[in-house]
């Protein structure tokens, strides 16, 4: 298996959960660049790559309380 970032060799690793539990998580790690791919990050990355209509949310920039002219005057 090849790394998506550098093309290096991917190995499977089992690590303990960070929360101090005894749960073991399986992840892929690149031996060349160290890129780690685990199920949670893969799921989050897939959510980011969805279009806003698929997420049922549309991002809007919050409006600043002052118009740009007032900000420039000081």
Backbone as JSON Lines, residues from 0, in Angstrom:
{"i":0,"aa":"X","n":[0.84,-1.17,0.0],"ca":[0.0,0.0,0.0],"c":[0.89,1.24,0.0]}
{"i":1,"aa":"X","n":[0.54,2.26,-0.77],"ca":[1.36,3.46,-0.9],"c":[0.69,4.65,-0.21]}
{"i":2,"aa":"X","n":[1.52,5.51,0.36],"ca":[1.06,6.72,1.05],"c":[0.48,7.7,0.03]}
{"i":3,"aa":"X","n":[-0.64,8.33,0.4],"ca":[-1.28,9.31,-0.48],"c":[-0.46,10.59,-0.58]}
{"i":4,"aa":"X","n":[0.36,10.88,0.43],"ca":[1.14,12.12,0.43],"c":[2.47,11.98,-0.29]}
{"i":5,"aa":"X","n":[3.23,10.91,0.03],"ca":[4.59,10.83,-0.51],"c":[4.85,9.58,-1.34]}
{"i":6,"aa":"X","n":[3.92,8.62,-1.33],"ca":[4.12,7.4,-2.08],"c":[4.93,6.35,-1.34]}
{"i":7,"aa":"X","n":[5.24,6.61,-0.07],"ca":[6.03,5.68,0.74],"c":[5.21,4.47,1.18]}
{"i":8,"aa":"X","n":[5.87,3.57,1.89],"ca":[5.26,2.32,2.34],"c":[4.37,2.56,3.56]}
{"i":9,"aa":"X","n":[3.14,2.05,3.5],"ca":[2.19,2.15,4.6],"c":[2.2,0.85,5.38]}
{"i":10,"aa":"X","n":[2.25,0.96,6.71],"ca":[2.19,-0.21,7.58],"c":[1.01,-0.06,8.53]}
{"i":11,"aa":"X","n":[0.42,-1.17,8.93],"ca":[-0.68,-1.18,9.89],"c":[-0.09,-1.17,11.3]}
{"i":12,"aa":"X","n":[-0.65,-0.34,12.17],"ca":[-0.21,-0.28,13.56],"c":[-1.43,-0.34,14.47]}
{"i":13,"aa":"X","n":[-1.26,-0.92,15.62],"ca":[-2.31,-0.88,16.64],"c":[-1.78,-0.08,17.82]}
{"i":14,"aa":"X","n":[-2.54,0.91,18.24],"ca":[-2.14,1.78,19.35],"c":[-3.29,1.88,20.34]}
{"i":15,"aa":"X","n":[-2.97,2.21,21.57],"ca":[-4.0,2.4,22.58],"c":[-4.63,3.77,22.44]}
{"i":16,"aa":"X","n":[-5.89,3.85,22.8],"ca":[-6.63,5.1,22.76],"c":[-5.96,6.13,23.67]}
{"i":17,"aa":"X","n":[-5.99,7.39,23.3],"ca":[-5.35,8.45,24.09],"c":[-6.03,8.7,25.43]}
{"i":18,"aa":"X","n":[-7.29,8.37,25.53],"ca":[-8.05,8.69,26.73],"c":[-7.67,7.82,27.92]}
{"i":19,"aa":"X","n":[-6.7,6.95,27.77],"ca":[-6.27,6.12,28.88],"c":[-7.04,4.83,29.02]}
{"i":20,"aa":"X","n":[-7.93,4.57,28.08],"ca":[-8.69,3.33,28.13],"c":[-7.85,2.2,27.55]}
{"i":21,"aa":"X","n":[-8.36,1.0,27.65],"ca":[-7.63,-0.14,27.12],"c":[-8.05,-0.46,25.68]}
{"i":22,"aa":"X","n":[-8.77,0.45,25.04],"ca":[-9.23,0.24,23.67],"c":[-8.06,0.39,22.7]}
{"i":23,"aa":"X","n":[-7.94,-0.54,21.78],"ca":[-6.89,-0.51,20.77],"c":[-7.47,0.0,19.46]}
{"i":24,"aa":"X","n":[-6.76,0.92,18.83],"ca":[-7.2,1.5,17.56],"c":[-6.21,1.07,16.48]}
{"i":25,"aa":"X","n":[-6.73,0.63,15.34],"ca":[-5.88,0.27,14.21],"c":[-5.75,1.48,13.29]}
{"i":26,"aa":"X","n":[-4.52,1.76,12.88],"ca":[-4.3,2.88,11.98],"c":[-3.2,2.53,10.99]}
{"i":27,"aa":"X","n":[-3.13,3.31,9.92],"ca":[-2.09,3.16,8.92],"c":[-1.07,4.27,9.12]}
{"i":28,"aa":"X","n":[0.23,3.93,9.03],"ca":[1.29,4.92,9.18],"c":[2.31,4.74,8.06]}
{"i":29,"aa":"X","n":[2.73,5.86,7.48],"ca":[3.74,5.83,6.42],"c":[5.12,5.77,7.06]}
{"i":30,"aa":"X","n":[5.93,4.84,6.61],"ca":[7.28,4.72,7.15],"c":[8.2,5.85,6.68]}
{"i":31,"aa":"X","n":[7.87,6.47,5.55],"ca":[8.74,7.5,5.0],"c":[8.45,8.88,5.58]}
{"i":32,"aa":"X","n":[7.19,9.33,5.53],"ca":[6.88,10.69,5.97],"c":[6.18,10.73,7.34]}
{"i":33,"aa":"X","n":[5.7,9.58,7.83],"ca":[5.06,9.54,9.14],"c":[3.58,9.88,9.14]}
{"i":34,"aa":"X","n":[3.0,10.08,7.97],"ca":[1.57,10.38,7.87],"c":[0.76,9.26,8.52]}
{"i":35,"aa":"X","n":[-0.19,9.65,9.39],"ca":[-1.03,8.67,10.09],"c":[-2.46,8.82,9.59]}
{"i":36,"aa":"X","n":[-3.07,7.7,9.27],"ca":[-4.46,7.68,8.82],"c":[-5.21,6.71,9.73]}
{"i":37,"aa":"X","n":[-6.16,7.25,10.5],"ca":[-6.98,6.41,11.35],"c":[-8.44,6.58,10.95]}
{"i":38,"aa":"X","n":[-9.33,5.73,11.42],"ca":[-10.73,5.8,10.99],"c":[-11.4,7.14,11.3]}
{"i":39,"aa":"X","n":[-11.08,7.76,12.41],"ca":[-11.71,9.03,12.78],"c":[-11.27,10.14,11.83]}
{"i":40,"aa":"X","n":[-9.98,10.24,11.56],"ca":[-9.51,11.3,10.65],"c":[-10.02,11.07,9.23]}
{"i":41,"aa":"X","n":[-10.13,9.83,8.81],"ca":[-10.66,9.53,7.48],"c":[-12.12,9.95,7.38]}
{"i":42,"aa":"X","n":[-12.89,9.7,8.44],"ca":[-14.3,10.09,8.47],"c":[-14.44,11.62,8.45]}
{"i":43,"aa":"X","n":[-13.63,12.31,9.25],"ca":[-13.7,13.77,9.29],"c":[-13.28,14.39,7.97]}
{"i":44,"aa":"X","n":[-12.27,13.83,7.33],"ca":[-11.82,14.33,6.04],"c":[-12.91,14.14,4.98]}
{"i":45,"aa":"X","n":[-13.63,13.03,5.05],"ca":[-14.72,12.79,4.1],"c":[-15.85,13.79,4.31]}
{"i":46,"aa":"X","n":[-16.11,14.18,5.56],"ca":[-17.15,15.17,5.83],"c":[-16.75,16.54,5.3]}
{"i":47,"aa":"X","n":[-15.47,16.89,5.39],"ca":[-15.0,18.19,4.91],"c":[-15.12,18.28,3.4]}
{"i":48,"aa":"X","n":[-14.88,17.18,2.7],"ca":[-14.9,17.18,1.24],"c":[-16.29,17.15,0.65]}
{"i":49,"aa":"X","n":[-17.33,17.03,1.48],"ca":[-18.7,17.04,0.96],"c":[-19.09,18.48,0.6]}
{"i":50,"aa":"X","n":[-20.02,18.6,-0.34],"ca":[-20.51,19.93,-0.68],"c":[-21.43,20.41,0.44]}
{"i":51,"aa":"X","n":[-21.63,21.74,0.58],"ca":[-22.48,22.25,1.65],"c":[-23.91,21.73,1.61]}
{"i":52,"aa":"X","n":[-24.44,21.44,0.42],"ca":[-25.8,20.92,0.35],"c":[-25.88,19.51,0.91]}
{"i":53,"aa":"X","n":[-24.79,18.74,0.8],"ca":[-24.8,17.4,1.36],"c":[-24.74,17.43,2.88]}
{"i":54,"aa":"X","n":[-24.16,18.47,3.44],"ca":[-24.07,18.6,4.89],"c":[-25.33,19.25,5.47]}
{"i":55,"aa":"X","n":[-26.21,19.76,4.6],"ca":[-27.4,20.49,5.01],"c":[-27.06,21.77,5.74]}
{"i":56,"aa":"X","n":[-25.9,22.32,5.47],"ca":[-25.49,23.59,6.06],"c":[-24.85,24.44,4.97]}
{"i":57,"aa":"X","n":[-25.08,25.71,5.04],"ca":[-24.43,26.64,4.14],"c":[-23.63,27.59,5.0]}
{"i":58,"aa":"X","n":[-22.33,27.7,4.72],"ca":[-21.49,28.6,5.51],"c":[-21.72,30.03,5.07]}
{"i":59,"aa":"X","n":[-21.85,30.9,6.05],"ca":[-21.97,32.32,5.77],"c":[-20.95,33.05,6.63]}
{"i":60,"aa":"X","n":[-20.33,34.06,6.05],"ca":[-19.39,34.86,6.82],"c":[-20.17,35.77,7.76]}
{"i":61,"aa":"X","n":[-19.77,35.81,9.02],"ca":[-20.48,36.7,9.94],"c":[-20.22,38.15,9.56]}
{"i":62,"aa":"X","n":[-21.22,38.98,9.73],"ca":[-21.07,40.39,9.39],"c":[-20.35,41.09,10.53]}
{"i":63,"aa":"X","n":[-19.45,41.99,10.17],"ca":[-18.73,42.77,11.17],"c":[-19.66,43.84,11.71]}
{"i":64,"aa":"X","n":[-19.59,44.17,13.0],"ca":[-20.53,45.16,13.55],"c":[-20.33,46.56,13.0]}
{"i":65,"aa":"X","n":[-19.17,46.89,12.42],"ca":[-18.93,48.22,11.89],"c":[-18.65,48.12,10.39]}
{"i":66,"aa":"X","n":[-19.19,49.08,9.62],"ca":[-18.88,49.07,8.18],"c":[-17.4,49.35,7.96]}
{"i":67,"aa":"X","n":[-16.83,48.97,6.81],"ca":[-15.4,49.16,6.54],"c":[-14.95,50.62,6.65]}
{"i":68,"aa":"X","n":[-15.81,51.59,6.29],"ca":[-15.41,53.0,6.34],"c":[-15.15,53.41,7.78]}
{"i":69,"aa":"X","n":[-16.0,52.99,8.72],"ca":[-15.8,53.35,10.12],"c":[-14.54,52.72,10.67]}
{"i":70,"aa":"X","n":[-14.21,51.51,10.23],"ca":[-12.99,50.86,10.68],"c":[-11.76,51.61,10.22]}
{"i":71,"aa":"X","n":[-11.8,52.15,9.0],"ca":[-10.64,52.84,8.45],"c":[-10.4,54.18,9.16]}
{"i":72,"aa":"X","n":[-11.47,54.85,9.6],"ca":[-11.33,56.15,10.25],"c":[-10.76,56.01,11.66]}
{"i":73,"aa":"X","n":[-10.99,54.9,12.3],"ca":[-10.35,54.7,13.56],"c":[-11.2,54.53,14.72]}
